């Protein structure tokens, strides 16, 4: 899954003018943690291994949050196989959290 962000230059200029970059890092951290919790809530549970394997890492000096399920079978559950329908848990969490992240970033730009 790849996500392309357009208008990053405009966003960067507006943020530098109006917000302290530590505020941006807090928004990234908070939304990353919420996405992790959302993915954990949505993860199908048999033994709990998948749920515990969903990790959050903060990178790029605090400007990037990565949420990933490290269980080897996570992609099969997320996307399904020809024998099994998908049981997505990361994508729905991303799409839900994306809306909140955009609102939080817009609030910083005002």
Backbone as a ProteinNet text record, in pm:
[ID]
protein_1_A
[PRIMARY]
XXXXXXXXXXXXXXXXXXXXXXXXXXXXXXXXXXXXXXXXXXXXXXXXXXXXXXXXXXXXXXXXXXXXXXXXXXXXXXXXXXXXXXXXXXXXXXXXXXXXXXXXXXXXXX
[TERTIARY]
85.5	0	89.9	65.5	146.5	54.2	95.2	15.5	97.8	37.4	105.7	42.9	126.3	78.7	112	9.5	29	17.2	92.8	86	169.3	268.9	350.3	430.6	471.3	546.8	460.7	337	245	215.7	193.1	168	287.8	405.8	527.8	545.3	523.7	536.4	434.9	310.6	205.6	234.8	283.7	314.4	430.3	531.9	645.9	604.2	509.9	461.5	378	288.9	184	199.6	283.8	287.9	431.6	448.5	575.2	582.1	696.1	706.6	689.2	707.9	682	533.3	447.6	304	272.8	341.7	322.8	364.3	476.2	523.5	423.6	361.3	260.8	139.6	98	-15.5	16.9	136.8	178.6	180	238.4	246.3	106.9	21.1	-112.9	-194.3	-190.7	-267.7	-210.4	-78.9	-18.4	-62.5	-65.4	-108.4	-255.6	-336.9	-479.6	-499.6	-420.7	-432	-390.5	-286.5	-243.1	-354.6	-414.1	-523.2	-642.4	-673.2	-783.1	-756.1	-633.4	-597.9	-603.6	-559.9	-564.9	-709.4	-796.9	-938.3	-1003	-964.5	-1025.8	-962.9	-846.7	-775.5	-854.1	-868.8	-934.7	-849.1	-913.6	-840.1	-869.6	-763.9	-771.8	-684.2	-554.1	-461.4	-419.3	-443.1	-400.2	-264.3	-196.3	-62.6	-66.6	-164.3	-175.5	-195.2	-284.3	-313	-187.2	-111.5	11.1	121.9	112.4	218.1	202	93.3	71.1	152.8	252.8	349.1	343	379.8	391.1	537	588.3	723.5	718.4	788	797	933.5	933.9	1058.1	1070.3	1178.2	1205.5	1198.7	1255.2	1258.9	1122.6	1028.2	895.6	791.5	829	735.4	668.4	703	643.9	604.4	482.1	435.5	403.1	459.6	433.9	366.8	255	183.5	189.8	239.6	255.2	226.8	162.2	142	255.6	334.3	453.9	430.4	311.2	281	292.7	356.1	381.1	253.4	142.4	17	-72.3	-28	-107.7	-153.8	-66.1	-112.5	-225.4	-224.3	-329.9	-464.7	-462.7	-586.7	-631.1	-536.3	-569	-626	-566.6	-604	-682.2	-679.6	-748.9	-665.3	-714.7	-650.3	-760.5	-724.2	-828	-916.1	-870.2	-945.7	-1017.2	-984.7	-1033.8	-1063.3	-1176.9	-1207.8	-1123.3	-1100.8	-1019.2	-1090.7	-1010	-1058.8	-974.8	-990.7	-902.3	-912.5	-798.6	-793.9	-703.1	-601.7	-512.4	-573.4	-621.1	-677.4	-795.1	-893.3	-1003	-954.2	-854.6	-798.6	-730.6	-658.5	-591.9	-693.8	-796.8	-893.6	-972.7	-998.3	-1066.2	-974.3	-850.8	-757.7	-713.9	-709.8	-669.1	-755.8	-886.1	-977.5	-941	-915.8	-880.7	-745.2	-649.7	-517	-526.4	-604.6	-621.1	-683.6	-785.1	-847.5	-746.6	-667	-567	-462.2	-418	-317.9	-377.1	-501.5	-567.2	-581.7	-609.8	-621.6	-488.8	-378.1	-247	-217.8	-273.4	-245	-323.8	-423.5	-507.2	-444
-116.8	0	122.8	214.4	334.5	454.9	557.2	678.2	795	875.3	991.4	1116.6	1205.7	1330	1443.9	1515.6	1628.7	1758.3	1858.4	1987.7	1997	1910.9	1908.6	2039.1	2100.4	2225.6	2336.4	2346.5	2447.9	2423.6	2298.8	2262.8	2297.1	2265.2	2291	2440.7	2523.3	2668.4	2721.1	2674.7	2720.8	2678.1	2557.3	2509.5	2585.8	2615.3	2690.6	2829.9	2888.9	3021.9	3020.5	2922.7	2928	2834.6	2737.3	2639.1	2604.3	2574.5	2521.4	2376.6	2334	2199.3	2091.4	2127.1	2028.9	1995.7	2091.8	2065.2	1962.8	1973.1	1877.8	1738.7	1729.6	1600.4	1539.6	1623.3	1573.5	1518.3	1588	1542.3	1409.1	1397	1271.9	1159.2	1183.4	1082.2	1039.6	1137.8	1109.7	1030.3	1072.7	1004	866.1	850.9	719.6	623.3	671.9	588.6	550.9	645	615.7	513.2	525.4	428.1	289.4	282.7	154.1	92.4	171.7	120.8	75.6	151.5	114.3	-17.3	-36.2	-161.2	-277.4	-254.6	-360.3	-397	-296.5	-324.5	-404.4	-375	-439.9	-574.8	-603.7	-727.5	-849.2	-947.6	-1071.4	-1141.2	-1194.8	-1254.1	-1403.3	-1481.7	-1624.6	-1649.2	-1623.8	-1638.3	-1503.2	-1394.9	-1261.9	-1222.3	-1315.2	-1286.7	-1172.8	-1174.3	-1069.3	-933.1	-926.7	-801.5	-746.1	-834.2	-790.4	-754	-804.3	-776.5	-641.2	-571.9	-441.3	-337.5	-284.8	-194.1	-54.6	41.8	181.1	220.4	280.2	335.2	479.2	566.6	707.6	728.8	783.7	800.1	942.5	968.5	1099.3	1212.9	1189.6	1294.5	1328.5	1235.7	1258.6	1299.5	1307	1350.4	1234.6	1112.1	995	893.7	845.2	737.6	617.9	502.7	380.8	280	227.2	122.8	-1.4	-110.2	-232.4	-354.2	-451.8	-581.4	-671.3	-718.5	-796.2	-947.2	-991.7	-1135.1	-1177.7	-1291	-1332.9	-1353.9	-1379.3	-1404.5	-1280.7	-1167.4	-1044.5	-1005.2	-1010.7	-972.7	-1060.9	-1188.9	-1279.4	-1241.5	-1199.4	-1155.4	-1020.7	-931	-796.1	-800.2	-879.6	-879.3	-1002.5	-1108.1	-1230.9	-1315.5	-1434.1	-1524.1	-1578.2	-1663	-1720.8	-1818.2	-1861.4	-1954.1	-1886.3	-1759.7	-1692.8	-1546.8	-1498.1	-1356.7	-1271.9	-1149.2	-1056.8	-1019.9	-995.5	-943.6	-821.2	-712.8	-597.5	-534.8	-493.9	-427.9	-305.6	-304	-188.1	-80.7	-119.7	-21.2	55.1	-9.6	68.7	165.6	123.6	212	332.4	308	417.8	517.3	468.5	559.2	636.7	576.6	647.3	753.5	716.4	808.9	920.4	893.4	995.6	1119.6	1101.6	1215.4	1300.8	1236	1308.7	1377.4	1309.9	1367.8	1495.9	1492.7	1611.5	1725.1	1695.3	1799	1858.1	1772.5	1819.8	1908.4	1869.3	1949.9	2082.6	2080.6	2205.5	2300.2	2244.7	2327.1	2396.8	2327.5	2388.3	2500.8	2491.5	2591.3	2720.5	2719.9	2840.4	2936.9
0	0	0	-89	-98.4	-94.2	-23.1	-8.2	-58.8	-145.4	-199.3	-139.1	-89.5	-30.4	-125.3	-167.4	-258.4	-179.3	-217.9	-152.4	-26.7	-14	107.6	123.7	12.2	20.7	81	32.5	83	231.5	265.4	404.7	491.5	444	519.9	546.7	443.7	461.3	561.6	549.9	640.9	784	800.1	934.8	996.7	916.7	969.4	1012.8	941.1	976.7	1103.9	1114.1	1215.1	1333.7	1323.2	1431.5	1467.7	1590.8	1637.9	1590.4	1537.1	1482.7	1589.6	1715.2	1820.4	1826.6	1788.9	1783.2	1673.8	1561.6	1452.3	1498	1567.5	1617.1	1714.6	1797.2	1891.1	1816.4	1710.8	1630.8	1563.6	1509.9	1445.2	1547.4	1662.6	1769	1814	1840.4	1890	1787.4	1661.7	1558.5	1528.4	1535.5	1517.8	1626.9	1750.8	1862.9	1850.2	1805.6	1786	1674.8	1567.7	1459.7	1506.4	1586.9	1642.3	1726.7	1814.3	1897.7	1813.2	1708.1	1619.4	1548.6	1501.3	1434.8	1532.9	1655.6	1757.1	1791.7	1796.4	1825.3	1712.2	1587.6	1472.2	1437.1	1490.2	1454.6	1500.9	1411.2	1454	1559.8	1661.7	1773.6	1784	1779.3	1808.7	1931	1913.4	2026.5	2082.7	2009	2051.6	1997.1	1927.2	1874.4	1772.7	1682.6	1581.4	1647.9	1743.1	1812.4	1880.4	1944.4	2012	1913.4	1789.8	1691.9	1623.9	1648.6	1584.5	1659.9	1591.3	1654.7	1593.6	1674.7	1632.5	1641.1	1533.9	1539.3	1489.9	1559.4	1523.4	1460.1	1338.3	1262	1209.5	1139	1077.1	1177.8	1293.5	1394.5	1452.6	1441.3	1496.3	1394.7	1267.4	1163.5	1090	1122.9	1058.8	1165	1154.2	1241.4	1152.1	1185.9	1110.2	1201.7	1154.7	1227.4	1140.5	1196.9	1119.2	1205.4	1144.3	1208.9	1164.4	1258.5	1224.8	1222.8	1257.1	1249	1103	1078.5	941	860.1	924.2	853.8	842.4	890.5	887.8	746.8	644.9	510.3	458.3	495.3	448.9	509.9	635.2	698.5	642.8	623.4	573.9	432.6	345.7	204.1	160.1	238.7	202.3	107.2	77.5	-19.2	-109	-199.8	-285.4	-206.7	-91.2	-8.4	108.7	133	252.8	220.9	266.4	246.3	340.9	300.3	379.7	509.5	611.6	739.6	773.7	695.3	712.4	851.5	901.3	1031.6	1028.1	941.7	932.5	842.5	724.8	631	689.8	752	810.7	919.1	994	1097	1033.3	923.9	853	800.3	730.7	669.8	774.5	887.6	996.4	1056.4	1083.1	1148.3	1055.8	926	828.8	840.4	857.9	870	991.6	1104.6	1226.3	1211.9	1149.6	1129.2	1045.8	939.6	854.1	933.5	1013.9	1097.3	1195.3	1257.5	1353.7	1286	1168.1	1096.4	1049	1004.6	962.5	1082.5	1198.4	1319.5	1350.1	1327.7	1350.5	1251.9	1133	1029	1046.7	1133.8	1151.7	1247
[MASK]
++++++++++++++++++++++++++++++++++++++++++++++++++++++++++++++++++++++++++++++++++++++++++++++++++++++++++++++

